[in-house]
Amino acid sequence: MKIAVIGLGIVALSDALALARKHEVVATGPVPDRVAAINAGDYLLGDPLVADYCTRNTVSLRATLDTAEALEGAGLILISAPLTIDADTGAFHTEELESRVEFAHRRCPGVPIVIRSVVPIGFTKRMRAAFGSTMILYAPEFLREAHSLQDALNPRFLIVGDRGALGARVGAVLLDATEQPGVTLRQMGASEAEAVKHFSQAYLAARVAYFNELDSYALAKGLNARQVIDGVCHDPRIGTYANNPCFGYGGERVPRSVRHLAETCGGISANVLPTVARAAKARVALLASKVLERAPRRIGVYSPGGTTGARDPLVALSDTLIAHGADVHTYTGVAGHGAVGLARFKADCDLILAQRITPELADVSAKVFSRDLYAAG
């Protein structure tokens, strides 16, 4: 079967590669450089599994700038589009995604259209009503950015937002793309599937916020945070996963889901979600005060690969320190920041902020500020 994937981002390309093992897949998007890279065999994913996967399998994947060409003859369409949130209202900007859904619907009536973007709750129902089609459905993804292909091939579960035959049909295709036997497929309503995505992100944010707050308490009270966390996590109801403190939950998707849920509570008496939404700011404020207590002359921000945007906690921490008059310099490892650049960065900075401690910082560990309590295992 020919499958069209509209989008050239991490989710789209992870889906495309997983499906291309058994189907003809054509990815499309308006980015010439990415299209050329994909057609040259560079799939633009940070997952180390990509090279091995492509060696073990023959993948039928190409990319095109022509969306109409990608859609021609397709038996299934997957759509991913970047969504942003209005900074003032918290509302999703869905115009680009809506235009992709409309174009696919007009060109391929009767072909299932699977939305993979994180969308506001109720979006899929609205699209079905707007286009008078029951062939539009939602299937959330649960991919980690650095392991997106691995997660696409070995999901713990799959969710399809349609309870009928269409959902079963799409679910069968997604199941067939996995390499792991026995993956659970759960069919549910479209809005329920959208809610699952947001609430799962919000739970992870709450867990990050919880262990960060434990760490903040330990910092303020002079406690050994790792000993406290180790003790707390011995309780099997809590577990030892996702318990390493950091500067705050960041990226785009997690804060977006937390805010969406907090903003759409309406008349519901919600107390946890608004608190989670405020937790990151409180964490950054406390860490900034701890950094400034050391009175460093020059502060370095170690961020190999760059940050994940304005909501990245490293950016928030940097901005807070700069607002207090600190001299802050960032190392990203790109744009000429090679080995020499890293050596100069480490030598020039009195204090280096790092979300996670890496071997590259081992020789300057005494001046690294990080809340990574489990770097040594």
VEXDREN-2710 file (C-alpha; in Angstrom, 1 decimal):
% VEXDREN-2710
k/r/px/py/pz
1/MET/0.0/0.0/0.0
2/LYS/1.1/3.5/-0.7
3/ILE/1.1/5.7/2.4
4/ALA/1.5/9.5/2.3
5/VAL/3.1/11.2/5.3
6/ILE/2.5/15.0/5.3
7/GLY/5.2/16.5/7.4
8/LEU/9.0/16.2/7.7
9/GLY/9.5/16.5/11.4
10/ILE/10.5/13.9/14.0
11/VAL/7.1/12.3/14.3
12/ALA/6.5/12.2/10.6
13/LEU/9.9/10.7/9.7
14/SER/9.8/8.1/12.5
15/ASP/6.3/7.0/11.3
16/ALA/7.6/7.0/7.7
17/LEU/10.6/4.9/8.4
18/ALA/8.7/2.4/10.5
19/LEU/6.0/2.0/7.8
20/ALA/8.4/2.0/4.9
21/ARG/9.6/-1.5/5.9
22/LYS/6.4/-3.0/4.5
23/HIS/4.8/-0.2/2.4
24/GLU/5.7/2.4/-0.2
25/VAL/5.9/5.7/1.8
26/VAL/6.2/9.2/0.4
27/ALA/6.8/12.0/2.8
28/THR/6.1/15.6/1.8
29/GLY/6.7/19.1/3.1
30/PRO/7.8/22.5/1.9
31/VAL/11.4/22.3/3.0
32/PRO/13.7/21.6/0.0
33/ASP/16.8/20.8/2.1
34/ARG/15.0/18.2/4.2
35/VAL/13.4/16.6/1.1
36/ALA/16.9/16.4/-0.6
37/ALA/18.4/14.9/2.6
38/ILE/15.7/12.2/2.9
39/ASN/16.1/11.3/-0.8
40/ALA/19.9/11.0/-0.2
41/GLY/19.3/8.6/2.7
42/ASP/19.8/11.0/5.5
43/TYR/16.6/10.7/7.6
44/LEU/17.4/13.6/10.0
45/LEU/16.6/11.8/13.2
46/GLY/18.9/11.8/16.2
47/ASP/18.0/8.2/17.1
48/PRO/21.2/6.1/16.9
49/LEU/19.0/3.1/15.8
50/VAL/18.4/4.6/12.4
51/ALA/21.6/3.4/10.7
52/ASP/21.2/-0.1/11.9
53/TYR/17.5/-0.2/11.0
54/CYS/18.2/0.9/7.5
55/THR/21.0/-1.7/7.2
56/ARG/18.8/-4.5/8.4
57/ASN/15.8/-3.6/6.3
58/THR/14.9/-2.4/2.8
59/VAL/12.9/0.7/3.2
60/SER/10.7/2.2/0.5
61/LEU/10.8/5.9/1.5
62/ARG/11.2/9.0/-0.6
63/ALA/10.3/12.6/-0.2
64/THR/8.8/15.3/-2.4
65/LEU/7.9/18.9/-2.3
66/ASP/4.7/18.2/-4.3
67/THR/2.0/17.2/-1.8
68/ALA/-0.4/16.3/-4.6
69/GLU/2.1/13.8/-6.0
70/ALA/2.6/12.3/-2.5
71/LEU/-1.2/11.9/-2.1
72/GLU/-1.8/10.4/-5.6
73/GLY/-2.8/6.7/-5.2
74/ALA/-2.4/6.7/-1.4
75/GLY/-4.4/4.3/0.7
76/LEU/-3.6/5.9/4.0
77/ILE/-2.5/9.5/4.9
78/LEU/-0.7/10.5/8.1
79/ILE/-0.5/14.2/8.9
80/SER/1.9/15.9/11.3
81/ALA/2.2/19.7/11.6
82/PRO/4.0/21.9/14.1
83/LEU/1.5/23.6/16.4
84/THR/2.2/26.6/18.6
85/ILE/0.2/28.2/21.4
86/ASP/-0.8/31.8/21.6
87/ALA/1.3/33.3/24.4
88/ASP/-1.6/35.4/25.7
89/THR/-4.6/33.1/25.5
90/GLY/-3.1/29.7/25.5
91/ALA/-5.1/28.8/22.4
92/PHE/-3.6/26.4/19.8
93/HIS/-2.7/27.7/16.4
94/THR/-4.1/25.0/14.2
95/GLU/-4.4/26.8/10.8
96/GLU/-1.5/24.9/9.2
97/LEU/-2.8/21.5/10.3
98/GLU/-6.3/22.3/9.2
99/SER/-5.1/23.3/5.7
100/ARG/-3.2/20.0/5.5
101/VAL/-6.3/18.0/6.5
102/GLU/-8.5/19.9/4.1
103/PHE/-6.1/19.4/1.2
104/ALA/-5.8/15.7/1.9
105/HIS/-9.5/15.4/2.2
106/ARG/-10.2/17.2/-1.1
107/ARG/-7.6/15.2/-3.0
108/CYS/-8.3/11.8/-1.6
109/PRO/-12.0/11.5/-0.6
110/GLY/-12.6/8.2/1.2
111/VAL/-9.0/7.7/2.2
112/PRO/-8.3/7.5/6.0
113/ILE/-6.6/10.6/7.3
114/VAL/-4.7/10.0/10.6
115/ILE/-3.8/13.1/12.6
116/ARG/-0.6/12.6/14.5
117/SER/0.0/16.1/15.8
118/VAL/-0.8/17.1/19.4
119/VAL/-4.1/18.9/19.0
120/PRO/-6.6/20.6/21.3
121/ILE/-9.3/18.3/22.7
122/GLY/-12.2/18.2/20.4
123/PHE/-10.2/19.1/17.3
124/THR/-10.8/15.8/15.4
125/LYS/-14.5/16.0/15.9
126/ARG/-14.5/19.6/14.6
127/MET/-12.6/18.5/11.5
128/ARG/-15.0/15.6/10.9
129/ALA/-17.9/18.1/11.1
130/ALA/-16.2/20.7/9.0
131/PHE/-15.6/18.4/6.1
132/GLY/-18.5/16.0/6.6
133/SER/-16.2/13.1/6.8
134/THR/-15.9/10.1/9.2
135/MET/-12.5/9.2/7.6
136/ILE/-10.6/11.6/9.7
137/LEU/-9.2/10.2/13.0
138/TYR/-6.6/10.8/15.6
139/ALA/-3.8/8.5/16.8
140/PRO/-1.5/10.0/19.4
141/GLU/2.2/9.3/19.4
142/PHE/4.4/8.8/22.5
143/LEU/7.9/9.2/21.0
144/ARG/11.0/10.4/22.9
145/GLU/12.9/12.9/20.7
146/ALA/16.2/11.1/21.0
147/HIS/14.8/7.6/20.5
148/SER/11.9/8.4/18.2
149/LEU/12.4/5.5/15.7
150/GLN/13.1/3.0/18.5
151/ASP/9.8/4.1/20.1
152/ALA/7.9/3.9/16.8
153/LEU/9.1/0.3/16.3
154/ASN/8.7/-0.8/19.9
155/PRO/5.8/1.0/21.4
156/ARG/4.4/-0.1/24.7
157/PHE/0.9/0.4/23.4
158/LEU/-1.0/2.1/20.5
159/ILE/-4.1/4.2/20.7
160/VAL/-6.4/5.0/17.8
161/GLY/-9.2/7.5/18.2
162/ASP/-12.0/5.6/16.5
163/ARG/-14.0/2.8/18.0
164/GLY/-15.2/1.3/14.8
165/ALA/-13.9/-0.6/11.7
166/LEU/-11.9/2.4/10.6
167/GLY/-10.0/2.5/13.8
168/ALA/-9.3/-1.2/13.7
169/ARG/-8.1/-0.9/10.1
170/VAL/-5.7/1.9/10.9
171/GLY/-4.6/0.2/14.1
172/ALA/-3.7/-2.9/12.1
173/VAL/-1.4/-0.9/9.8
174/LEU/0.3/0.8/12.8
175/LEU/0.7/-2.6/14.6
176/ASP/2.2/-4.1/11.5
177/ALA/4.8/-1.4/11.5
178/THR/6.1/-2.4/14.9
179/GLU/8.9/-4.9/15.5
180/GLN/7.7/-5.9/19.0
181/PRO/5.2/-8.7/19.3
182/GLY/2.1/-8.4/21.5
183/VAL/1.7/-4.6/21.4
184/THR/-1.7/-3.6/22.9
185/LEU/-4.0/-1.6/20.6
186/ARG/-6.7/0.4/22.4
187/GLN/-9.5/2.0/20.4
188/MET/-11.4/4.9/21.9
189/GLY/-13.3/8.0/21.0
190/ALA/-11.4/10.8/19.1
191/SER/-11.6/13.3/21.9
192/GLU/-10.7/10.7/24.5
193/ALA/-7.6/9.9/22.5
194/GLU/-6.7/13.6/22.4
195/ALA/-7.1/13.8/26.1
196/VAL/-4.9/10.8/26.7
197/LYS/-2.1/12.5/25.0
198/HIS/-2.4/15.7/27.0
199/PHE/-2.9/14.0/30.4
200/SER/0.0/11.7/29.9
201/GLN/2.2/14.7/29.1
202/ALA/0.8/16.5/32.1
203/TYR/1.5/13.5/34.4
204/LEU/5.1/13.4/33.3
205/ALA/5.4/17.1/33.9
206/ALA/3.9/16.7/37.4
207/ARG/6.4/13.9/38.2
208/VAL/9.3/16.0/37.0
209/ALA/8.0/19.0/39.1
210/TYR/7.6/16.7/42.1
211/PHE/11.2/15.5/42.1
212/ASN/12.5/19.0/41.3
213/GLU/10.5/20.3/44.3
214/LEU/11.9/17.6/46.5
215/ASP/15.4/18.6/45.3
216/SER/14.6/22.3/45.9
217/TYR/13.5/21.5/49.5
218/ALA/16.7/19.5/50.0
219/LEU/18.8/22.5/48.7
220/ALA/17.1/24.9/51.0
221/LYS/17.3/22.7/54.1
222/GLY/20.8/21.2/53.6
223/LEU/19.6/17.7/53.0
224/ASN/21.2/15.1/50.7
225/ALA/18.6/15.0/47.9
226/ARG/19.8/11.8/46.4
227/GLN/19.4/9.9/49.7
228/VAL/15.9/11.2/50.1
229/ILE/14.9/10.3/46.5
230/ASP/16.4/6.8/46.9
231/GLY/14.4/6.3/50.0
232/VAL/11.2/7.6/48.5
233/CYS/11.6/5.5/45.4
234/HIS/11.9/2.3/47.3
235/ASP/8.2/2.4/47.5
236/PRO/7.1/0.4/44.5
237/ARG/4.0/2.6/44.1
238/ILE/6.4/5.4/43.3
239/GLY/9.1/3.5/41.4
240/THR/12.6/4.5/40.3
241/TYR/11.9/5.9/36.9
242/ALA/11.9/9.6/35.9
243/ASN/13.2/10.6/39.3
244/ASN/16.4/12.5/38.5
245/PRO/16.1/16.2/39.2
246/CYS/16.8/18.8/36.5
247/PHE/16.4/22.5/35.9
248/GLY/12.7/22.0/34.9
249/TYR/10.5/20.3/32.4
250/GLY/11.0/22.0/29.0
251/GLY/10.7/21.5/25.3
252/GLU/7.5/22.5/23.5
253/ARG/5.0/19.7/23.9
254/VAL/4.9/19.1/27.7
255/PRO/4.4/22.7/28.7
256/ARG/1.9/23.1/25.9
257/SER/-0.2/20.2/27.2
258/VAL/0.0/21.4/30.8
259/ARG/-1.2/24.8/29.8
260/HIS/-3.9/23.5/27.5
261/LEU/-5.4/21.4/30.2
262/ALA/-5.1/24.2/32.8
263/GLU/-6.6/26.8/30.5
264/THR/-9.6/24.5/29.5
265/CYS/-10.6/23.4/33.0
266/GLY/-13.5/25.8/32.8
267/GLY/-15.8/25.4/35.8
268/ILE/-14.0/22.2/37.0
269/SER/-12.3/22.6/40.4
270/ALA/-8.8/21.8/39.2
271/ASN/-5.9/22.3/41.6
272/VAL/-3.1/20.1/40.4
273/LEU/-2.7/21.3/36.7
274/PRO/-2.4/25.0/37.4
275/THR/0.2/24.3/40.1
276/VAL/2.2/22.1/37.7
277/ALA/2.1/25.0/35.2
278/ARG/3.7/27.3/37.8
279/ALA/6.2/24.8/39.0
280/ALA/8.8/25.4/36.3
281/LYS/9.0/29.1/37.0
282/ALA/9.5/28.5/40.8
283/ARG/12.2/26.0/40.1
284/VAL/14.1/28.4/37.8
285/ALA/13.9/31.2/40.3
286/LEU/15.3/29.1/43.1
287/LEU/18.2/27.7/41.0
288/ALA/19.0/31.2/39.8
289/SER/19.4/32.4/43.4
290/LYS/21.7/29.4/44.1
291/VAL/23.8/30.2/41.1
292/LEU/24.1/33.9/42.0
293/GLU/25.1/33.0/45.6
294/ARG/28.4/31.8/44.1
295/ALA/29.0/35.2/42.5
296/PRO/30.6/33.8/39.3
297/ARG/32.4/36.2/37.0
298/ARG/31.3/34.4/33.8
299/ILE/28.6/31.8/33.6
300/GLY/28.6/29.1/30.9
301/VAL/25.5/27.3/29.7
302/TYR/26.4/23.9/28.4
303/SER/23.7/23.0/25.8
304/PRO/25.2/20.7/23.1
305/GLY/22.8/20.5/20.2
306/GLY/21.1/23.7/21.2
307/THR/18.0/24.3/23.2
308/THR/14.4/23.3/22.5
309/GLY/13.1/26.9/22.3
310/ALA/11.9/29.6/24.5
311/ARG/10.3/27.1/27.0
312/ASP/13.6/25.3/27.5
313/PRO/14.5/25.6/31.2
314/LEU/18.1/26.4/30.3
315/VAL/16.9/29.4/28.4
316/ALA/14.7/30.5/31.2
317/LEU/17.5/30.1/33.7
318/SER/19.9/32.0/31.4
319/ASP/17.4/34.8/30.9
320/THR/16.8/35.1/34.7
321/LEU/20.6/35.3/35.4
322/ILE/21.1/37.9/32.6
323/ALA/18.2/39.9/34.1
324/HIS/20.2/40.0/37.3
325/GLY/23.3/41.3/35.5
326/ALA/25.2/38.1/35.0
327/ASP/27.6/37.5/32.1
328/VAL/26.2/34.4/30.5
329/HIS/27.7/32.5/27.5
330/THR/26.2/29.4/25.8
331/TYR/28.0/26.5/24.2
332/THR/25.9/24.5/21.7
333/GLY/28.5/22.4/19.9
334/VAL/27.3/23.8/16.5
335/ALA/28.3/26.7/14.3
336/GLY/32.0/26.3/14.8
337/HIS/31.8/25.2/18.5
338/GLY/34.2/22.2/18.0
339/ALA/36.6/20.6/20.4
340/VAL/38.7/23.8/20.5
341/GLY/35.6/25.9/21.2
342/LEU/34.6/23.5/24.1
343/ALA/38.0/23.8/25.6
344/ARG/37.9/27.6/25.5
345/PHE/34.4/27.6/26.8
346/LYS/35.4/25.5/29.8
347/ALA/38.5/27.6/30.5
348/ASP/36.7/30.9/30.2
349/CYS/33.7/30.2/32.5
350/ASP/33.8/30.2/36.3
351/LEU/30.6/28.2/36.6
352/ILE/29.0/25.9/34.0
353/LEU/25.3/25.1/34.0
354/ALA/24.4/21.7/32.7
355/GLN/21.1/19.8/32.7
356/ARG/23.0/16.6/32.7
357/ILE/26.6/15.8/33.5
358/THR/28.5/14.3/30.5
359/PRO/32.0/12.9/30.1
360/GLU/33.0/16.1/28.3
361/LEU/32.6/18.0/31.6
362/ALA/34.5/15.5/33.7
363/ASP/37.7/17.6/33.8
364/VAL/35.9/20.7/35.1
365/SER/33.4/18.9/37.4
366/ALA/34.3/21.2/40.3
367/LYS/32.7/24.2/38.5
368/VAL/29.7/22.5/37.0
369/PHE/26.3/23.4/38.4
370/SER/23.8/20.6/37.8
371/ARG/21.1/18.9/39.7
372/ASP/21.9/15.6/37.9
373/LEU/22.1/13.3/41.0
374/TYR/22.4/10.1/39.1
375/ALA/25.2/10.9/36.6
376/ALA/27.4/8.2/38.0
377/GLY/24.6/5.6/37.9
END
